[in-house]
Amino acid sequence: MKPVRKAVFPVAGLGTRFLPATKAIPKEMLTLVDRPLIQYAIEEAREAGIEQFIFVTGRGKGALEDHFDIAYELEATMSARGKSLDVLASTRKKPGSVVSVRQQEPLGLGHAVWCARDIVGDEPFAVLLPDEVMVGKPNCLKQMVEAYAQVGGNLVAALEVPPEETHKYGVVDPGARDGRLTEIRGLVEKPPQGTAPSNLMLPGRYILQPEVMRALDAHEKGAGGEIQLTDAMAKMIGHQPFHAFAFEGERHDCGSAAGFVIANIALSLRRDDVAPAVRDYLASL
């Protein structure tokens, strides 16, 4: 079984739900407390053993690559003033470890992943959606990598949601369960209300075999007229092992303004340097 060394980050979206904030900066650079969304995803991947980080970008996304580059003027100024550079250590990556490729048209998540096919090559890879922030010890992807070592094949994170919310997500048709692992018999992208096969949704963490790229080659359009990753994964069921993994931890959906604000509060309360002031403010409301 080949190890999971590469991770794909689909970051080409326009972030229209956060306008005007995202008019000039990528949505993935919006900050939770003092780190941008993309950094949470990169740190999660790095802790899970990922060695190469693949950004699928679009126009106006250069700040994502800049964030993980050396900032000569900033570092020189901080050094001259006697300030520690430790705060920037997590933003510096080995040369060649951060790679980007363009998604030239907004054709869906499946198309974004397919754009990374030549960089992924013939080995398993992870996919992380940066606006889904997972908090846990160990983190979500690391838990998944450990489970992948047991079952191989394809593995997706799964979380239970209220049945009335299943129409918003990709949903699992479950088979046999073994602890936190559930065999997947089928996948449905955004099923109409009342038709979902379960309340297990896909929150944006995947470990996939390279054959999914062949399934995406067809560029078949699914829900919303987009090329859906869920549809391509569904074609692999029955041909390769396919499991859902129940992640132990918290999920924060930062794709909406309300979810983003809630995530800021939740993560600030985990910080010893920030939590006291936040608690005092909340108590005063």
N, C-alpha and C positions, 0 to 999 in steps of 0.2 A: 504494500500500500504506500503510494507516494505521499509525502508530507504536504501540508497546505502551506505554501511559501508566499503566495501572491494574493492580493486583495484588490477588488475593484470598487471604486467609490463613484457612483453616478452623481455628478455635481453640475450638470449642464442646465438644470431648470432655471426659469426666470424669477422664481420667488414672488409671483404677482400678489400672493396673499399678504405680503409684508411691505407692499408699496406704501408710502414713498421711500421707506428705509432701504429697500433693495434696488433703487433706481441706479445707483452708482457702485454699490458693493454687492458681492455675492451673498445670497442668503446664508450660505455655509460659514460666512465670516461673522455673522451675528453672534454675540457673546452670551454665554451662560456664566454669570458671575464675572470672571476675568479671562476666560478662554473661549475661543470661537468654537462653534459646533463641530467643524471639521477636525479640530484638534482632539476632541473627545473620541471621535471615531478612529483617528489614527492611533491614539494611545491604546485604545481597546485592541486594535489589530496587532500592535507591536507586542503587547503583553501576551497575546495568543500565539506569538512566534512568527508573525508575518514579517517577511524580509523585503518585499517589493510592494509599493503602494501605487496603484494605477488610478489616476484621475481621468474620468470621462467628462470633459469640460465643454463649454461653449464660449461664445464671444463675451468679453468682459469679465472673465474669470481668472485673470492673471494674478490677482491677490492671493489666491489659494496656493499657487506655487511659490510666490514671494514669501508667504508666511513660513515656509519650511526651508528657506534659503538663508544664507549668511547675510546679515544686514551690517555692512562694514561701518557706515557712518554712525549708526545707533550704538554698535558695540564699542567703537572707538571713543565716542562721547561718554558712554557709561564708564568705561575703564579709566578715562582721564579724570572723571569725577569720583573715582574710588568706589563705584557701585558694582556689586556682584553681578556676573553674567549668568548665574545659576538659573535665574528665572526664565532665561531663553534657551536653556539646554534642551528642553523637550521639543523645541521647534526646529532643531537642526538635525538633518538626516544625512546619511552617508551619500556621497555623490553617486548618482545613478539609481538610488533606491526609490525616488519619487519620479514617476513617469506620467506623462499626460497624453491624451489623444482626444481629438475633437469629435463630438456628435454634432454634425452640421445641420441636422433638422430635428425638431422635437417630436420624435415618432414613438416615444414610450420607453418604459424601463427596459423591456427586452431588447430594444434596439440599442439603448445605451450600453448594456452589457455586451452585446454583440460587437460593438465598436472596439472593444478591448481584445478581440479574439486573437490577433497576431501576437500581442504581448503576453497573453495568458499561455498560449501554446498548448502543448499536450500534457497538461497536468491539472490536478484539482485546484480550485481557487475559491476564495471567499468573496462575498458581496456584502457591503455595509451601506445602508442608507443613513447619511449623517444627520438628517433631521429626526431620526429615531434615536434617542439617547437612552442607553441601557446602563443601569447602575447595579453592580453586584460584586461580590468577592468570592471567587474569582469573577472576572467580567463575563458577559454573555458569550462572546466568541471563544474565549478560553474554555468555558464549560462545553461549548459545542465541539471544539477540537478534541477534547478529552473523550467525548462521546463518539466522535468520528473514528477515533482509534479503535473503538470496540466494534462498530458496525460497518464502517466504510460507506461507499456509495455516496448518496446525496443526503444532506441533512439541512433542515430549515428550523429556525427558532419558531416556537408557537406559544401563543398566550390565549387564555380564555377571555372572551368579551361577552357582554350581555347579548342575547339573541337578536335584539332589535338593532344592534349595531353591525351585524355581520355583512350587511350590504355594502359597507364602506371598504371592505378588505378582501384580500385573497384568503380563502377558507379551505381547511383540510377536511377531506372525507376520510375519517379515521378507521384503522383496522385494529389489530391486536396491540395491547399496551404492555409495556414492560418497564415499570418504574417511571422515569421521566421521558422515556422513548415511546413513541406511538408510530406504528406502521402506517404509511400513507397509501390509501387505495385510490385516491383521486384528489384533484385540486380544482377549485372553482374561483374565478376572479370576479369579485363584486356581484355575488348572486342576488337576484331580486329578493326583497323582503319576504320572509316566510319559506324560502326554498333552500336555505343553506344546509349542507349535510352535517354540520356541527357548529359549535361556537369557538373553535380553535382557529385563530387568525394568524397571519404571517406578519410579524412586526419589523421585517427589514434586515434580517441576518440569515445568510445562506452559506452553505459549503456545497459546491457543485462540481461535478465531473465535467471535463472539457467537451464531452459529447453534447452538452446542452447548446453549445455554439452551433453544432450541425443542425439541431432542431430550429434554431433561430435563423438559419440561413434562408429559410422559406419566406421570412418577413410577413407571416400571416397576421392579419389584424384581428384583435379581439375586442374586449370591453372598451368602450369609449373610442373605438376606431384606432386604437394604438396597438403596437406590437408588445404583447404582454409576456413578461418573464414567466408568469404562472402557467400560461398555456404551453410554453416550451418545456417546462419542467414536467407537466402532466404527461407529455408524450414519452417521457423516460420511465414512467412508472410501469413496473412489470418487466422491464429490461435490466434495471439496476436496482440495488437496495435503495429504498427511499423512506426516510423517517422524519418525524417532527420531534423536536426536543423542547421540553417544557423548561424554559429558562427560570432560574431561581434568582429573583431580584426585582428591581423596579424598571418600568418602561415609561419614558416621557416622550409624548408626541409633540415635537417642536415644529410641526408643520402648520400650526394655527397660532394666532396671537395669544389666545387663552392658554393653550398648552405650553407655549414658550414662557409666558409669565409664571405659570405654575412651576415649570421646571427650574426657573431662576430661584424661586422661593425655596423649593425642595433642596436644591443643591447648595444654596447659601446656608441652609440650616445644618448642613454636614461639615461646614467649614468653621474651625475654631476661631479664626480671625474675623469672621463676618457674622457668624450666627448670633452672638449676643445682641448686636445692634438691631438685627432683623427681628429677633424675638421681642425685643422691647417695643419696636414699632408696631408689630402685629398685635401685641397685648394692648396697645394704646388705641386701637381702632374701635 
